[in-house]
Each structure stands twice: as C-alpha cells, then as structure tokens.
C-alpha cells in the first residue's frame, strides 16, 4: 500500500501539477499529520464536513470514508478538476470552485441539516497561511452552526490563537478566539511534511465552538474594537494606546476609567483578561 508521499508524487505527475505559490499551496505528505487531523475531528456518518482548500484531495480521501457528506471549497480551478476526477463516482462529495471568503456557509449548513441526514457540521482544513486569520474570523464571526474547526496553520499564528488571554503569546486575535471557542493544540507538523516545504513549522489546532460565551457583553463590536486598538501600539501602555487611538478622549478620562475598574495605568494590553476588556467597554458605554 503506497503512502501519502508516493500518492502525491503520482498525482502531481499524472496531472502535471505544481504547487501555486500565490495561492499558498503546500501539499501535505505526512501520514501521521493526516491521521491526527482525522482522528481528532471525530468524524461520523451524521457529520457534514466542510473542507477549505482541499488541493489534491489528500485529506478529502480520508474524510469521505467517515463523513455523511463532504463539501470541498477550492479556489484553484486546476485543483477542482483533479478533485472532480478523483471523486467523480462518489455521491457524498460536493466540490465548489469559489473563494471561501465569498461563500455563504450558513446557507449551506442550514440546507444540509434540513435534509435530515446531517446532525453536525464541522470544518476540517489545511489552510493557506497567507489568509489564515480572515478565514478563521469569518468562521467565528458569522456564528455558524458548527461543532468544531480543526485546521493546520502556521505554528506562530497557532500559538497566538490558542493562548489564554493575558498569558504568553497573547495578541488581539487571542481574545476573539477565546470568546467564540475553546482552543487546543493537536500536533506540530515539521516543514518536511509538505511539497514544497514551507519556510515555517505548522501546527494542527482545534476550536470547539462555545455554546455559551465566557462573558456577557451587550456590544461585541465595541468590545473587539477596543481590543484591536489596544494592540495597535503594543509597546505602549494600554492607557497610551487607547488615548492615541481615540478610544479614550484623553488621558484624564482613561485614568479615571482604569482606576474605577481597578486596572493599573501602566499595564500593557497583553496582560489583560477578556473580562478586563469587557469592564472597559461597559464603563465607556456608561460614560457616553
């Protein structure tokens, strides 16, 4: 039985294909990584799996064995043709040639669930690294009816996504991920696990969508606007960053608000918890 490396070389040769750098394509050739993704996705016959950027169909081949339905969303027309060729006789798969950021996933999930055969929807993907954050934020902010998002992304980004707000590796996006999901690391994947090898180490992570949010907030948009602005000038204190980005009208107002909720004037943004930012947001709205 051939391994995924041999299979990938054969497919690339058959279709005379090379990875498209501009689309961030790196073909996964590591059996262990594929097994870890499949195993941790807990796929069943009642699941709809949406695979983003399936490429040559390496993961797709394993997903189809376990899922009730698979929808592949692929931007590259060459890859779409390969996928259609590889899986042409399989009724469980639907291939959409489109940019994931333009796809109405909510409509797709709703229609599949209404068919009566599907109970859960899950995302599984080896995401293109140049567009990782916009894709993940789309999946979360659209509040899709999803159970889990299991993705392989750049390790440096992954570590920031799965961090606990206020601890090491915290960035603005950490708070959004924590608000919408429970995140965990699955496995690191070395550069040599791909053709061509990327310049960075990869990591598989899983986001389990929260049924209930960790904090209660009336205005999510305002909360995340404050967080984003707090991190725009990371080297400055939280106070200065929020004054400079006009979240606080001036230093006097900023000091009053921080004192009122028991946050130090000299603290930096990455030291705050999600609850701390929620307090700032609520206090600001009361002051307006």
Secondary structure, 3 states (H helix, E strand, C coil): CCCHHHHHHHHHHHCCCCCCHHHCCCEECCHHHHHHHHHHHCCCCCEEEEEECCCCCHHHHHHHHHCCEEEEEECCHHHHHHHHHHCCCCCCEEEEECCHHHCCHHHHHHHHHHCCCCCEEEEEEECCHHHHHHHHHHHHHCCCCCCEEEEEEEHHHHHHHCCCCCCCCCCHHHHHHHHHEEEEEEEEECHHHEECCCCCCEEEEEEEECCCCCCCCCCHHHHHHHHHHHCCCCCCCHHHHHHHCCCCCCHHHHHHHHHHCCCCCCCCHHHCCHHHHHHHHHHHHHHC
